[in-house]
């Protein structure tokens, strides 16, 4: 395979893709995750300062987003790294969701 064939194959594979847009989307996702985690920390400290209960639904929502992102990557890429990340985000997501539902319905195990 010569250089021209390799370049032609690469162009066909990347046709319609904009690498800068892909990178921008990744950066936006990273920013969203960091922003969400900062939001959770702020809400937690405000809850403690106000002497009220922690709002576990906010934490569950953030872990839901993290879990969904990593689950998508685990399914698409099928690598151990993303599978481990999906599982490690699924555990707190399930725990905080369970606590939130218990608090909503005033049912405690």
NUPABA-261465 format. One line per 2 residues: number of its first residue (from 1); their letters; for each residue x negated, y negated, z of N, C-alpha, C. Coordinates in nm, 2 decimals. Layout:
N
NUM) a) X,Y,Z,X,Y,Z,X,Y,Z  ...
END
This chain:
109
1) xx) -0.09,0.12,0.00,0.00,0.00,0.00,-0.09,-0.12,0.00  -0.07,-0.21,-0.10,-0.16,-0.33,-0.10,-0.10,-0.44,-0.03
3) xx) -0.17,-0.55,-0.03,-0.13,-0.67,0.05,0.01,-0.73,0.00  0.03,-0.73,-0.13,0.15,-0.78,-0.18,0.28,-0.70,-0.14
5) xx) 0.26,-0.57,-0.14,0.37,-0.48,-0.10,0.40,-0.50,0.05  0.30,-0.51,0.13,0.32,-0.53,0.27,0.39,-0.66,0.30
7) xx) 0.35,-0.77,0.23,0.42,-0.90,0.25,0.56,-0.89,0.20  0.59,-0.82,0.09,0.72,-0.81,0.04,0.81,-0.73,0.14
9) xx) 0.76,-0.63,0.19,0.83,-0.55,0.29,0.86,-0.63,0.41  0.77,-0.71,0.46,0.78,-0.79,0.58,0.89,-0.90,0.55
11) xx) 0.89,-0.96,0.43,0.99,-1.06,0.40,1.13,-1.00,0.40  1.14,-0.88,0.35,1.28,-0.81,0.34,1.32,-0.78,0.48
13) xx) 1.24,-0.73,0.57,1.27,-0.70,0.71,1.32,-0.82,0.79  1.25,-0.94,0.76,1.28,-1.06,0.84,1.37,-1.16,0.77
15) xx) 1.43,-1.12,0.66,1.52,-1.20,0.58,1.64,-1.25,0.67  1.66,-1.38,0.67,1.77,-1.43,0.74,1.75,-1.45,0.89
17) xx) 1.62,-1.42,0.93,1.59,-1.44,1.07,1.50,-1.56,1.09  1.53,-1.64,1.19,1.45,-1.75,1.22,1.38,-1.73,1.35
19) xx) 1.25,-1.71,1.35,1.17,-1.68,1.46,1.18,-1.79,1.57  1.18,-1.91,1.53,1.19,-2.02,1.63,1.33,-2.02,1.70
21) xx) 1.44,-1.98,1.63,1.57,-1.97,1.69,1.57,-1.86,1.79  1.51,-1.74,1.75,1.50,-1.63,1.84,1.43,-1.67,1.97
23) xx) 1.32,-1.74,1.95,1.24,-1.78,2.07,1.32,-1.88,2.15  1.39,-1.97,2.09,1.47,-2.07,2.16,1.58,-2.00,2.24
25) xx) 1.64,-1.89,2.18,1.74,-1.82,2.26,1.69,-1.75,2.38  1.57,-1.69,2.36,1.50,-1.62,2.48,1.47,-1.72,2.59
27) xx) 1.42,-1.84,2.55,1.39,-1.94,2.65,1.52,-1.99,2.72  1.62,-2.00,2.64,1.75,-2.04,2.70,1.80,-1.94,2.80
29) xx) 1.78,-1.81,2.77,1.83,-1.71,2.86,1.74,-1.71,2.99  1.61,-1.73,2.97,1.52,-1.73,3.09,1.56,-1.85,3.18
31) xx) 1.58,-1.97,3.12,1.62,-2.09,3.19,1.75,-2.06,3.27  1.85,-2.00,3.20,1.98,-1.97,3.26,1.96,-1.88,3.38
33) xx) 1.88,-1.78,3.37,1.86,-1.69,3.49,1.79,-1.77,3.60  1.69,-1.84,3.58,1.62,-1.92,3.68,1.71,-2.02,3.74
35) xx) 1.79,-2.09,3.66,1.89,-2.19,3.71,1.99,-2.12,3.80  2.04,-2.00,3.76,2.14,-1.93,3.84,2.08,-1.88,3.97
37) xx) 1.96,-1.84,3.97,1.90,-1.80,4.10,1.88,-1.92,4.19  1.84,-2.03,4.14,1.83,-2.15,4.22,1.96,-2.19,4.27
39) xx) 2.07,-2.18,4.19,2.20,-2.21,4.24,2.24,-2.12,4.35  2.21,-2.00,4.35,2.24,-1.90,4.46,2.17,-1.95,4.58
41) xx) 2.04,-1.98,4.57,1.96,-2.02,4.69,2.02,-2.15,4.75  2.06,-2.24,4.67,2.12,-2.37,4.72,2.25,-2.34,4.79
43) xx) 2.34,-2.26,4.73,2.47,-2.23,4.79,2.45,-2.15,4.92  2.35,-2.06,4.92,2.33,-1.99,5.04,2.28,-2.08,5.16
45) xx) 2.19,-2.17,5.13,2.15,-2.26,5.23,2.26,-2.36,5.28  2.34,-2.40,5.18,2.45,-2.49,5.22,2.55,-2.41,5.31
47) xx) 2.58,-2.28,5.27,2.67,-2.20,5.35,2.62,-2.19,5.49  2.49,-2.16,5.51,2.43,-2.15,5.64,2.43,-2.28,5.72
49) xx) 2.40,-2.39,5.65,2.40,-2.52,5.72,2.55,-2.56,5.76  2.65,-2.52,5.68,2.78,-2.55,5.72,2.84,-2.45,5.82
51) xx) 2.77,-2.35,5.85,2.81,-2.25,5.94,2.92,-2.16,5.89  2.94,-2.15,5.76,3.04,-2.07,5.70,2.98,-1.93,5.65
53) xx) 3.07,-1.85,5.60,3.02,-1.72,5.55,2.95,-1.74,5.42  2.86,-1.65,5.39,2.80,-1.64,5.26,2.90,-1.61,5.15
55) xx) 2.89,-1.67,5.04,2.98,-1.65,4.92,2.92,-1.54,4.83  2.95,-1.42,4.86,2.89,-1.30,4.79,2.93,-1.30,4.64
57) xx) 3.04,-1.36,4.61,3.09,-1.35,4.47,2.99,-1.43,4.38  2.93,-1.53,4.43,2.83,-1.61,4.35,2.71,-1.52,4.32
59) xx) 2.67,-1.45,4.42,2.55,-1.36,4.41,2.58,-1.25,4.31  2.70,-1.19,4.33,2.75,-1.08,4.24,2.75,-1.13,4.10
61) xx) 2.80,-1.25,4.07,2.80,-1.30,3.94,2.66,-1.31,3.87  2.57,-1.36,3.95,2.43,-1.37,3.90,2.37,-1.24,3.87
63) xx) 2.39,-1.14,3.96,2.34,-1.01,3.93,2.41,-0.94,3.82  2.54,-0.98,3.79,2.61,-0.92,3.68,2.55,-0.97,3.55
65) xx) 2.51,-1.10,3.54,2.44,-1.15,3.43,2.31,-1.08,3.40  2.23,-1.07,3.51,2.10,-1.01,3.50,2.12,-0.86,3.45
67) xx) 2.21,-0.79,3.52,2.24,-0.65,3.48,2.28,-0.64,3.34  2.37,-0.72,3.29,2.41,-0.72,3.15,2.30,-0.74,3.05
69) xx) 2.21,-0.84,3.08,2.10,-0.86,2.99,2.01,-0.75,2.99  1.97,-0.69,3.10,1.88,-0.58,3.10,1.94,-0.45,3.05
71) xx) 2.07,-0.43,3.07,2.14,-0.31,3.02,2.14,-0.32,2.86  2.17,-0.44,2.81,2.16,-0.45,2.66,2.02,-0.42,2.61
73) xx) 1.92,-0.47,2.67,1.78,-0.44,2.63,1.75,-0.29,2.65  1.80,-0.23,2.76,1.77,-0.09,2.78,1.83,0.00,2.67
75) xx) 1.96,-0.04,2.63,2.03,0.04,2.53,1.96,0.02,2.39  1.92,-0.11,2.36,1.86,-0.13,2.23,1.72,-0.08,2.22
77) xx) 1.64,-0.10,2.32,1.50,-0.07,2.31,1.46,0.06,2.37  1.54,0.12,2.46,1.52,0.25,2.51,1.38,0.26,2.57
79) xx) 1.33,0.16,2.65,1.20,0.17,2.71,1.22,0.18,2.86  1.13,0.24,2.93,1.14,0.26,3.07,1.14,0.13,3.15
81) xx) 1.08,0.03,3.10,1.07,-0.10,3.16,1.22,-0.16,3.17  1.29,-0.16,3.06,1.42,-0.22,3.06,1.52,-0.13,3.13
83) xx) 1.51,0.00,3.13,1.59,0.09,3.20,1.58,0.07,3.35  1.45,0.06,3.40,1.42,0.03,3.54,1.48,-0.10,3.58
85) xx) 1.47,-0.20,3.50,1.52,-0.33,3.53,1.67,-0.33,3.54  1.74,-0.26,3.45,1.88,-0.25,3.45,1.93,-0.18,3.58
87) xx) 1.86,-0.07,3.62,1.90,0.00,3.74,1.88,-0.09,3.86  1.76,-0.16,3.86,1.73,-0.24,3.98,1.82,-0.36,3.99
89) xx) 1.88,-0.40,3.88,1.98,-0.51,3.89,2.12,-0.45,3.91  2.15,-0.33,3.88,2.28,-0.27,3.90,2.31,-0.25,4.04
91) xx) 2.21,-0.21,4.12,2.23,-0.18,4.26,2.28,-0.30,4.34  2.21,-0.42,4.34,2.26,-0.53,4.41,2.39,-0.58,4.35
93) xx) 2.41,-0.57,4.22,2.54,-0.61,4.16,2.65,-0.53,4.21  2.64,-0.40,4.22,2.74,-0.31,4.28,2.77,-0.35,4.43
95) xx) 2.66,-0.36,4.50,2.67,-0.39,4.65,2.74,-0.53,4.67  2.70,-0.63,4.60,2.76,-0.76,4.62,2.90,-0.77,4.57
97) xx) 2.93,-0.70,4.46,3.07,-0.69,4.41,3.16,-0.62,4.51  3.11,-0.51,4.57,3.19,-0.43,4.67,3.22,-0.52,4.79
99) xx) 3.12,-0.59,4.84,3.14,-0.68,4.95,3.24,-0.79,4.92  3.23,-0.85,4.80,3.33,-0.95,4.76,3.47,-0.90,4.75
101) xx) 3.49,-0.78,4.69,3.62,-0.72,4.68,3.68,-0.69,4.82  3.59,-0.64,4.91,3.64,-0.61,5.05,3.68,-0.74,5.12
103) xx) 3.60,-0.85,5.10,3.64,-0.97,5.16,3.77,-1.03,5.10  3.79,-1.02,4.97,3.91,-1.07,4.91,4.03,-1.01,4.96
105) xx) 4.03,-0.87,4.98,4.15,-0.80,5.02,4.15,-0.77,5.17  4.05,-0.83,5.25,4.04,-0.81,5.39,4.04,-0.66,5.43
107) xx) 3.97,-0.58,5.35,3.95,-0.44,5.38,3.80,-0.42,5.40  3.77,-0.37,5.52,3.63,-0.34,5.56,3.61,-0.20,5.59
109) x) 3.51,-0.13,5.53,3.49,0.01,5.56,3.43,0.03,5.70
END
